[in-house]
Amino acid sequence: MKAAQAKDRLTEAVDFALLQGLLKITPQGALAHAPFALLPSPVDPALCARMVALTPLFNRLAHRVSRDPAFLEDALAPAARSDAFTARLLAMAKAGANAQPLYLAFDRSDYFIHLPHPGASPELRQVELNTISASYAGLSALVNRLHAHLLHSYPPIGGAPLGGERGLVPNDPVPALAEAFGQALSRYGHTGAVVVMVVQPGETNRFDQRMVEFALARRGVVTRRMTLEDIAREGRLREGHLAVGGEVAAITYLRAGYGPEDFQSEDAFRGRALIEASSTIAVPGLYAQLAGTKKVQQLLTGPSLLRKFLSPPEASLVEDVFAGQYALEDTAPGNAAPEGEGGAGRTVLEMALAHPERYVLKPQREGGGHNYFDEELRAKAASLNAAERSAYILMERILPPRHPALLVRDGALEETDAVSEIGRFGAFLAEGEEELINRDAGYLVRSKAHGTLEGGVSAGFGFLDSLFLDPPAHAR
């Protein structure tokens, strides 16, 4: 489909999106279509297959790290001294009495394709591993459906060997999530138990969440939507179970609680602590949530530590997609130095101040919009005192290739060069050390105009997208 043809079908695409439920709630409380790319983005088939193969390894890594509280407490103690939110999560995790042997996770590992310089071979780089509130499993499937509709009966995109929608990478993550939830609920073994989905007050992404809820309903599973404050007010411990409104919550699925903005009152903290003190299967539990923090991910880039949790062959596959990640107070490794410069004897902080354009400064925050780039990075890093530096990590900046894109927001189309971040969802269920489900469950693509630094869809930067198998795209 040519760009001109696609533009001609903009109204049809928006109508299709609205009819399918590809929706968001605006700040004014109105309904609108979620931002989306009009055509899918290209991906190299080999890199696509590689991401799928990595998903079970990252699922396993998150599980094993979460089962090592001593490591997590030691790893995050320095950050907790200057980050009150991390400190509070750690304290609640230590105080929790949940001995639930069932571990259920719906994680998402996010990647960019990295082109270090024009003409280089494309490389895969992980941006982060999300262990809490991995969103857009539902709406991603609807974007994929939209793209299949638009591509039907049209010629190939960009010269790809497969025509029409046959080159589209299929995507429907919710059934795998529902299957894992259903099996966990069955193993919990309490007749009439429900799933509690923890949401933010005034939740604006509820249509994505509803798709999970409705998929569970088709399996006969009842879902109750509650805020952390609701759980604090209505929840009770009964024989170790979390009871809300007289019903036992077998699973507590957190789509909130990942940042301090979700804890505006002590009731919110009490609700989170109550979850952790009960036998509910928390998705995630606090230690699993902490396993996804930036500091832990930075430490896991160390080969010896990674091999504590994965076999040597598994670790080799995983570390091959790690971007460089460093603690500000550490001595800069030689491979962190810009080409032609020695790093010996310099600190990571000095490297960041000298070349902020080569790095991203990341705090212990989830949800997007918190990272520092370029001159803002330099100013922020320079302002941190010694204690505050431990709450940040410095990450090698990933340089993704650009591709032409047609991006649609509020019915308006923007033709631009874009970059695409690809997330792979993973469904995981274990009882103790035994893995019962460990699989890739589908994907999320967030495309954005080249030069846009943040990429969150809810934050107003990214556009939901899907993938089209194509030879590698090259930077121009």
C-alpha positions as a Python dict, from the first residue, in 0.01 Angstrom:
ca = {
    (1, 'M'): (0, 0, 0),
    (2, 'K'): (142, 337, -101),
    (3, 'A'): (135, 635, 134),
    (4, 'A'): (-118, 813, -87),
    (5, 'Q'): (-350, 511, -74),
    (6, 'A'): (-314, 494, 302),
    (7, 'K'): (-400, 861, 343),
    (8, 'D'): (-712, 809, 134),
    (9, 'R'): (-822, 543, 382),
    (10, 'L'): (-757, 748, 698),
    (11, 'T'): (-1127, 798, 778),
    (12, 'E'): (-1192, 428, 723),
    (13, 'A'): (-902, 341, 953),
    (14, 'V'): (-1025, 571, 1232),
    (15, 'D'): (-1377, 432, 1201),
    (16, 'F'): (-1243, 76, 1210),
    (17, 'A'): (-1039, 160, 1521),
    (18, 'L'): (-1343, 302, 1698),
    (19, 'L'): (-1562, 7, 1600),
    (20, 'Q'): (-1302, -241, 1728),
    (21, 'G'): (-1266, -66, 2064),
    (22, 'L'): (-919, 78, 2001),
    (23, 'L'): (-1004, 351, 2251),
    (24, 'K'): (-865, 587, 2510),
    (25, 'I'): (-1018, 839, 2746),
    (26, 'T'): (-903, 1196, 2690),
    (27, 'P'): (-805, 1428, 2977),
    (28, 'Q'): (-1147, 1589, 2930),
    (29, 'G'): (-1317, 1254, 2988),
    (30, 'A'): (-1425, 1199, 2627),
    (31, 'L'): (-1376, 886, 2417),
    (32, 'A'): (-1127, 892, 2129),
    (33, 'H'): (-927, 640, 1933),
    (34, 'A'): (-589, 547, 2078),
    (35, 'P'): (-296, 682, 1875),
    (36, 'F'): (-186, 433, 1611),
    (37, 'A'): (39, 389, 1308),
    (38, 'L'): (-157, 360, 986),
    (39, 'L'): (79, 96, 847),
    (40, 'P'): (287, -166, 1033),
    (41, 'S'): (659, -116, 1086),
    (42, 'P'): (925, -335, 925),
    (43, 'V'): (1126, -587, 1123),
    (44, 'D'): (1401, -825, 1020),
    (45, 'P'): (1260, -1181, 1045),
    (46, 'A'): (1573, -1312, 1220),
    (47, 'L'): (1563, -1038, 1485),
    (48, 'C'): (1192, -1097, 1533),
    (49, 'A'): (1252, -1468, 1592),
    (50, 'R'): (1536, -1388, 1830),
    (51, 'M'): (1313, -1172, 2049),
    (52, 'V'): (1057, -1453, 2069),
    (53, 'A'): (1328, -1699, 2175),
    (54, 'L'): (1455, -1464, 2446),
    (55, 'T'): (1118, -1424, 2617),
    (56, 'P'): (1126, -1750, 2818),
    (57, 'L'): (1479, -1667, 2934),
    (58, 'F'): (1379, -1325, 3066),
    (59, 'N'): (1069, -1479, 3226),
    (60, 'R'): (1293, -1728, 3404),
    (61, 'L'): (1544, -1461, 3504),
    (62, 'A'): (1277, -1242, 3664),
    (63, 'H'): (1135, -1540, 3853),
    (64, 'R'): (1469, -1651, 3993),
    (65, 'V'): (1577, -1301, 4090),
    (66, 'S'): (1246, -1248, 4271),
    (67, 'R'): (1313, -1562, 4475),
    (68, 'D'): (1637, -1419, 4610),
    (69, 'P'): (1527, -1154, 4862),
    (70, 'A'): (1873, -1125, 5013),
    (71, 'F'): (2021, -1027, 4677),
    (72, 'L'): (1744, -774, 4607),
    (73, 'E'): (1770, -616, 4952),
    (74, 'D'): (2146, -583, 4922),
    (75, 'A'): (2127, -454, 4563),
    (76, 'L'): (1868, -186, 4641),
    (77, 'A'): (1988, -76, 4986),
    (78, 'P'): (2206, 208, 4845),
    (79, 'A'): (1922, 338, 4625),
    (80, 'A'): (1678, 317, 4914),
    (81, 'R'): (1890, 557, 5118),
    (82, 'S'): (1808, 841, 4879),
    (83, 'D'): (1488, 718, 4711),
    (84, 'A'): (1200, 713, 4959),
    (85, 'F'): (973, 514, 4727),
    (86, 'T'): (1226, 231, 4680),
    (87, 'A'): (1284, 232, 5055),
    (88, 'R'): (912, 195, 5123),
    (89, 'L'): (874, -93, 4876),
    (90, 'L'): (1170, -271, 5030),
    (91, 'A'): (1032, -229, 5380),
    (92, 'M'): (692, -367, 5277),
    (93, 'A'): (856, -660, 5099),
    (94, 'K'): (1058, -750, 5409),
    (95, 'A'): (749, -723, 5630),
    (96, 'G'): (528, -931, 5400),
    (97, 'A'): (436, -1277, 5519),
    (98, 'N'): (317, -1420, 5186),
    (99, 'A'): (453, -1774, 5153),
    (100, 'Q'): (250, -1842, 4837),
    (101, 'P'): (437, -2107, 4633),
    (102, 'L'): (256, -2008, 4313),
    (103, 'Y'): (428, -1740, 4109),
    (104, 'L'): (239, -1583, 3819),
    (105, 'A'): (384, -1317, 3589),
    (106, 'F'): (292, -1129, 3277),
    (107, 'D'): (615, -946, 3198),
    (108, 'R'): (731, -750, 2893),
    (109, 'S'): (1086, -718, 2763),
    (110, 'D'): (1132, -405, 2551),
    (111, 'Y'): (1386, -375, 2269),
    (112, 'F'): (1520, -138, 2009),
    (113, 'I'): (1712, -236, 1699),
    (114, 'H'): (2052, -66, 1732),
    (115, 'L'): (2256, 72, 1442),
    (116, 'P'): (2577, 213, 1593),
    (117, 'H'): (2668, 383, 1264),
    (118, 'P'): (2540, 398, 903),
    (119, 'G'): (2604, 74, 719),
    (120, 'A'): (2646, -131, 1037),
    (121, 'S'): (2466, -460, 1081),
    (122, 'P'): (2156, -419, 1297),
    (123, 'E'): (2187, -539, 1655),
    (124, 'L'): (1922, -615, 1916),
    (125, 'R'): (1934, -416, 2242),
    (126, 'Q'): (1707, -451, 2542),
    (127, 'V'): (1569, -125, 2680),
    (128, 'E'): (1420, -270, 2999),
    (129, 'L'): (1229, -559, 3151),
    (130, 'N'): (885, -466, 3287),
    (131, 'T'): (765, -687, 3572),
    (132, 'I'): (465, -474, 3675),
    (133, 'S'): (173, -336, 3476),
    (134, 'A'): (294, -454, 3135),
    (135, 'S'): (20, -278, 2942),
    (136, 'Y'): (-133, -273, 2592),
    (137, 'A'): (-169, -648, 2546),
    (138, 'G'): (-530, -590, 2444),
    (139, 'L'): (-506, -280, 2227),
    (140, 'S'): (-200, -421, 2047),
    (141, 'A'): (-418, -701, 1912),
    (142, 'L'): (-668, -446, 1783),
    (143, 'V'): (-398, -249, 1600),
    (144, 'N'): (-287, -576, 1441),
    (145, 'R'): (-647, -638, 1334),
    (146, 'L'): (-665, -287, 1189),
    (147, 'H'): (-347, -342, 989),
    (148, 'A'): (-471, -677, 859),
    (149, 'H'): (-789, -505, 741),
    (150, 'L'): (-604, -224, 563),
    (151, 'L'): (-345, -451, 402),
    (152, 'H'): (-596, -703, 273),
    (153, 'S'): (-581, -719, -108),
    (154, 'Y'): (-305, -458, -127),
    (155, 'P'): (44, -516, -271),
    (156, 'P'): (354, -561, -55),
    (157, 'I'): (499, -285, 161),
    (158, 'G'): (852, -173, 84),
    (159, 'G'): (923, -458, -154),
    (160, 'A'): (876, -733, 105),
    (161, 'P'): (846, -1076, -58),
    (162, 'L'): (505, -1145, 97),
    (163, 'G'): (206, -947, -23),
    (164, 'G'): (-91, -805, 161),
    (165, 'E'): (-150, -905, 520),
    (166, 'R'): (52, -1226, 474),
    (167, 'G'): (366, -1038, 581),
    (168, 'L'): (199, -907, 895),
    (169, 'V'): (326, -1066, 1217),
    (170, 'P'): (10, -1191, 1394),
    (171, 'N'): (-48, -1065, 1746),
    (172, 'D'): (-301, -1146, 2019),
    (173, 'P'): (-138, -1155, 2364),
    (174, 'V'): (-450, -1170, 2584),
    (175, 'P'): (-542, -1542, 2539),
    (176, 'A'): (-203, -1652, 2675),
    (177, 'L'): (-247, -1423, 2974),
    (178, 'A'): (-597, -1557, 3038),
    (179, 'E'): (-475, -1916, 3011),
    (180, 'A'): (-200, -1858, 3268),
    (181, 'F'): (-441, -1677, 3500),
    (182, 'G'): (-694, -1958, 3466),
    (183, 'Q'): (-440, -2226, 3554),
    (184, 'A'): (-315, -2026, 3852),
    (185, 'L'): (-669, -1977, 3980),
    (186, 'S'): (-736, -2349, 3950),
    (187, 'R'): (-421, -2432, 4145),
    (188, 'Y'): (-508, -2179, 4414),
    (189, 'G'): (-795, -2414, 4490),
    (190, 'H'): (-1059, -2193, 4648),
    (191, 'T'): (-1412, -2226, 4509),
    (192, 'G'): (-1563, -1893, 4412),
    (193, 'A'): (-1236, -1701, 4431),
    (194, 'V'): (-1197, -1396, 4208),
    (195, 'V'): (-928, -1190, 4039),
    (196, 'V'): (-878, -838, 4172),
    (197, 'M'): (-737, -600, 3911),
    (198, 'V'): (-567, -307, 4085),
    (199, 'V'): (-620, 12, 3885),
    (200, 'Q'): (-548, 380, 3923),
    (201, 'P'): (-826, 616, 4033),
    (202, 'G'): (-982, 763, 3718),
    (203, 'E'): (-804, 503, 3503),
    (204, 'T'): (-777, 625, 3140),
    (205, 'N'): (-640, 302, 2990),
    (206, 'R'): (-928, 88, 3104),
    (207, 'F'): (-1024, -43, 2759),
    (208, 'D'): (-693, -228, 2733),
    (209, 'Q'): (-759, -365, 3082),
    (210, 'R'): (-1118, -457, 3002),
    (211, 'M'): (-1000, -686, 2724),
    (212, 'V'): (-814, -892, 2985),
    (213, 'E'): (-1115, -881, 3216),
    (214, 'F'): (-1355, -996, 2943),
    (215, 'A'): (-1120, -1276, 2834),
    (216, 'L'): (-1120, -1403, 3191),
    (217, 'A'): (-1498, -1375, 3205),
    (218, 'R'): (-1523, -1604, 2901),
    (219, 'R'): (-1335, -1861, 3112),
    (220, 'G'): (-1582, -1818, 3397),
    (221, 'V'): (-1344, -1601, 3603),
    (222, 'V'): (-1486, -1301, 3787),
    (223, 'T'): (-1271, -985, 3797),
    (224, 'R'): (-1317, -700, 4046),
    (225, 'R'): (-1161, -362, 3966),
    (226, 'M'): (-1025, -186, 4274),
    (227, 'T'): (-774, 82, 4366),
    (228, 'L'): (-514, 27, 4636),
    (229, 'E'): (-720, 255, 4859),
    (230, 'D'): (-1028, 38, 4797),
    (231, 'I'): (-834, -269, 4908),
    (232, 'A'): (-719, -93, 5225),
    (233, 'R'): (-1077, 4, 5312),
    (234, 'E'): (-1257, -314, 5208),
    (235, 'G'): (-992, -585, 5230),
    (236, 'R'): (-949, -823, 5521),
    (237, 'L'): (-721, -1114, 5604),
    (238, 'R'): (-928, -1428, 5655),
    (239, 'E'): (-735, -1744, 5736),
    (240, 'G'): (-449, -1597, 5538),
    (241, 'H'): (-660, -1515, 5232),
    (242, 'L'): (-721, -1165, 5102),
    (243, 'A'): (-1098, -1114, 5121),
    (244, 'V'): (-1261, -816, 4949),
    (245, 'G'): (-1634, -763, 4970),
    (246, 'G'): (-1673, -1113, 5110),
    (247, 'E'): (-1490, -1276, 4816),
    (248, 'V'): (-1147, -1436, 4826),
    (249, 'A'): (-897, -1275, 4588),
    (250, 'A'): (-700, -1568, 4450),
    (251, 'I'): (-506, -1339, 4214),
    (252, 'T'): (-428, -970, 4256),
    (253, 'Y'): (-324, -827, 3920),
    (254, 'L'): (-155, -490, 3957),
    (255, 'R'): (-205, -242, 3675),
    (256, 'A'): (-107, 33, 3921),
    (257, 'G'): (138, 72, 4205),
    (258, 'Y'): (457, 108, 4000),
    (259, 'G'): (538, 468, 4097),
    (260, 'P'): (496, 710, 4387),
    (261, 'E'): (215, 886, 4203),
    (262, 'D'): (3, 575, 4275),
    (263, 'F'): (53, 620, 4649),
    (264, 'Q'): (-107, 953, 4729),
    (265, 'S'): (-226, 838, 5071),
    (266, 'E'): (-126, 602, 5348),
    (267, 'D'): (-431, 395, 5254),
    (268, 'A'): (-263, 310, 4925),
    (269, 'F'): (44, 181, 5108),
    (270, 'R'): (-179, -14, 5347),
    (271, 'G'): (-360, -172, 5053),
    (272, 'R'): (-31, -280, 4896),
    (273, 'A'): (95, -417, 5227),
    (274, 'L'): (-228, -613, 5275),
    (275, 'I'): (-179, -779, 4937),
    (276, 'E'): (173, -879, 5034),
    (277, 'A'): (67, -1014, 5373),
    (278, 'S'): (-200, -1244, 5226),
    (279, 'S'): (-188, -1567, 5029),
    (280, 'T'): (-314, -1401, 4711),
    (281, 'I'): (-106, -1463, 4399),
    (282, 'A'): (21, -1110, 4343),
    (283, 'V'): (107, -1022, 3984),
    (284, 'P'): (365, -909, 4072),
    (285, 'G'): (462, -961, 4434),
    (286, 'L'): (685, -692, 4576),
    (287, 'Y'): (1007, -883, 4526),
    (288, 'A'): (910, -953, 4164),
    (289, 'Q'): (833, -583, 4121),
    (290, 'L'): (1173, -493, 4265),
    (291, 'A'): (1339, -742, 4030),
    (292, 'G'): (1238, -508, 3747),
    (293, 'T'): (1399, -196, 3890),
    (294, 'K'): (1666, -17, 3692),
    (295, 'K'): (1937, -79, 3951),
    (296, 'V'): (1879, -454, 3950),
    (297, 'Q'): (1882, -463, 3571),
    (298, 'Q'): (2209, -271, 3571),
    (299, 'L'): (2366, -520, 3813),
    (300, 'L'): (2248, -815, 3605),
    (301, 'T'): (2456, -694, 3311),
    (302, 'G'): (2753, -823, 3509),
    (303, 'P'): (2836, -1168, 3360),
    (304, 'S'): (2918, -1341, 3689),
    (305, 'L'): (2599, -1223, 3858),
    (306, 'L'): (2383, -1314, 3560),
    (307, 'R'): (2519, -1670, 3576),
    (308, 'K'): (2398, -1695, 3933),
    (309, 'F'): (2044, -1702, 3794),
    (310, 'L'): (2081, -1854, 3446),
    (311, 'S'): (2286, -2136, 3299),
    (312, 'P'): (2597, -2027, 3104),
    (313, 'P'): (2431, -2090, 2763),
    (314, 'E'): (2118, -1900, 2868),
    (315, 'A'): (2323, -1615, 3013),
    (316, 'S'): (2523, -1582, 2691),
    (317, 'L'): (2206, -1539, 2487),
    (318, 'V'): (2064, -1282, 2730),
    (319, 'E'): (2376, -1072, 2782),
    (320, 'D'): (2424, -1042, 2408),
    (321, 'V'): (2127, -801, 2395),
    (322, 'F'): (2221, -594, 2699),
    (323, 'A'): (2312, -231, 2641),
    (324, 'G'): (2593, -98, 2859),
    (325, 'Q'): (2459, 1, 3201),
    (326, 'Y'): (2666, 162, 3474),
    (327, 'A'): (2647, 296, 3827),
    (328, 'L'): (2742, 664, 3840),
    (329, 'E'): (2983, 616, 4126),
    (330, 'D'): (3177, 335, 3956),
    (331, 'T'): (3500, 364, 3763),
    (332, 'A'): (3423, 380, 3392),
    (333, 'P'): (3510, 55, 3213),
    (334, 'G'): (3723, 94, 2906),
    (335, 'N'): (3440, -11, 2675),
    (336, 'A'): (3228, 277, 2806),
    (337, 'A'): (3470, 533, 2670),
    (338, 'P'): (3389, 707, 2342),
    (339, 'E'): (3597, 594, 2048),
    (340, 'G'): (3944, 737, 2065),
    (341, 'E'): (3927, 819, 2436),
    (342, 'G'): (4059, 627, 2729),
    (343, 'G'): (3824, 553, 3016),
    (344, 'A'): (4086, 438, 3263),
    (345, 'G'): (4069, 620, 3594),
    (346, 'R'): (3756, 817, 3509),
    (347, 'T'): (3425, 767, 3683),
    (348, 'V'): (3104, 687, 3501),
    (349, 'L'): (2975, 1026, 3616),
    (350, 'E'): (3267, 1200, 3447),
    (351, 'M'): (3201, 1004, 3128),
    (352, 'A'): (2835, 1113, 3137),
    (353, 'L'): (2924, 1478, 3190),
    (354, 'A'): (3178, 1469, 2909),
    (355, 'H'): (2949, 1301, 2653),
    (356, 'P'): (2583, 1318, 2759),
    (357, 'E'): (2469, 1254, 2401),
    (358, 'R'): (2597, 897, 2428),
    (359, 'Y'): (2391, 796, 2731),
    (360, 'V'): (2051, 798, 2903),
    (361, 'L'): (2018, 872, 3275),
    (362, 'K'): (1747, 654, 3432),
    (363, 'P'): (1599, 683, 3782),
    (364, 'Q'): (1420, 410, 3977),
    (365, 'R'): (1089, 489, 3812),
    (366, 'E'): (846, 303, 3588),
    (367, 'G'): (582, 436, 3352),
    (368, 'G'): (787, 651, 3115),
    (369, 'G'): (871, 1019, 3109),
    (370, 'H'): (1139, 1008, 3377),
    (371, 'N'): (1461, 971, 3177),
    (372, 'Y'): (1723, 1238, 3105),
    (373, 'F'): (1899, 1299, 2773),
    (374, 'D'): (2163, 1534, 2634),
    (375, 'E'): (2200, 1863, 2823),
    (376, 'E'): (1926, 1771, 3069),
    (377, 'L'): (2128, 1460, 3151),
    (378, 'R'): (2439, 1668, 3212),
    (379, 'A'): (2254, 1914, 3435),
    (380, 'K'): (2077, 1643, 3633),
    (381, 'A'): (2387, 1429, 3680),
    (382, 'A'): (2589, 1730, 3793),
    (383, 'S'): (2322, 1822, 4048),
    (384, 'L'): (2318, 1483, 4224),
    (385, 'N'): (2499, 1446, 4552),
    (386, 'A'): (2688, 1129, 4636),
    (387, 'A'): (2390, 965, 4806),
    (388, 'E'): (2145, 1054, 4529),
    (389, 'R'): (2363, 903, 4255),
    (390, 'S'): (2289, 551, 4378),
    (391, 'A'): (1923, 595, 4279),
    (392, 'Y'): (2019, 639, 3910),
    (393, 'I'): (2187, 429, 3644),
    (394, 'L'): (2354, 538, 3323),
    (395, 'M'): (2268, 343, 3011),
    (396, 'E'): (2432, 336, 2671),
    (397, 'R'): (2212, 524, 2427),
    (398, 'I'): (2054, 299, 2166),
    (399, 'L'): (2045, 431, 1810),
    (400, 'P'): (1748, 277, 1626),
    (401, 'P'): (1704, 293, 1249),
    (402, 'R'): (1442, 524, 1104),
    (403, 'H'): (1162, 420, 872),
    (404, 'P'): (881, 612, 699),
    (405, 'A'): (561, 615, 903),
    (406, 'L'): (208, 752, 897),
    (407, 'L'): (106, 826, 1257),
    (408, 'V'): (-255, 900, 1355),
    (409, 'R'): (-367, 1090, 1665),
    (410, 'D'): (-713, 1241, 1719),
    (411, 'G'): (-804, 1170, 1357),
    (412, 'A'): (-509, 1367, 1219),
    (413, 'L'): (-228, 1207, 1020),
    (414, 'E'): (143, 1291, 1044),
    (415, 'E'): (386, 1164, 781),
    (416, 'T'): (731, 1135, 936),
    (417, 'D'): (1040, 926, 988),
    (418, 'A'): (984, 711, 1293),
    (419, 'V'): (1159, 465, 1522),
    (420, 'S'): (991, 166, 1682),
    (421, 'E'): (1031, 7, 2024),
    (422, 'I'): (927, -357, 2034),
    (423, 'G'): (812, -532, 2351),
    (424, 'R'): (761, -906, 2383),
    (425, 'F'): (506, -1022, 2639),
    (426, 'G'): (583, -1329, 2846),
    (427, 'A'): (335, -1547, 3035),
    (428, 'F'): (488, -1741, 3324),
    (429, 'L'): (350, -1967, 3597),
    (430, 'A'): (559, -2162, 3844),
    (431, 'E'): (502, -2355, 4164),
    (432, 'G'): (818, -2326, 4366),
    (433, 'E'): (1098, -2396, 4120),
    (434, 'E'): (879, -2595, 3880),
    (435, 'E'): (788, -2402, 3566),
    (436, 'L'): (432, -2479, 3460),
    (437, 'I'): (397, -2216, 3186),
    (438, 'N'): (683, -2024, 3027),
    (439, 'R'): (611, -1880, 2686),
    (440, 'D'): (618, -1580, 2461),
    (441, 'A'): (269, -1434, 2441),
    (442, 'G'): (283, -1171, 2167),
    (443, 'Y'): (412, -821, 2127),
    (444, 'L'): (368, -448, 2165),
    (445, 'V'): (510, -195, 1920),
    (446, 'R'): (528, 173, 2009),
    (447, 'S'): (641, 392, 1723),
    (448, 'K'): (725, 759, 1754),
    (449, 'A'): (863, 1039, 1542),
    (450, 'H'): (1241, 1027, 1512),
    (451, 'G'): (1391, 1265, 1766),
    (452, 'T'): (1113, 1216, 2023),
    (453, 'L'): (1296, 1105, 2335),
    (454, 'E'): (1019, 941, 2537),
    (455, 'G'): (790, 676, 2391),
    (456, 'G'): (498, 613, 2626),
    (457, 'V'): (157, 591, 2456),
    (458, 'S'): (-38, 699, 2765),
    (459, 'A'): (214, 978, 2819),
    (460, 'G'): (131, 1115, 2473),
    (461, 'F'): (451, 1032, 2283),
    (462, 'G'): (406, 691, 2121),
    (463, 'F'): (170, 532, 1869),
    (464, 'L'): (50, 173, 1885),
    (465, 'D'): (181, -30, 1594),
    (466, 'S'): (246, -382, 1470),
    (467, 'L'): (518, -558, 1272),
    (468, 'F'): (568, -650, 908),
    (469, 'L'): (841, -896, 812),
    (470, 'D'): (1088, -722, 588),
    (471, 'P'): (1465, -717, 521),
    (472, 'P'): (1651, -492, 768),
    (473, 'A'): (1570, -123, 754),
    (474, 'H'): (1881, 96, 730),
    (475, 'A'): (1937, 436, 882),
    (476, 'R'): (1942, 715, 630),
}
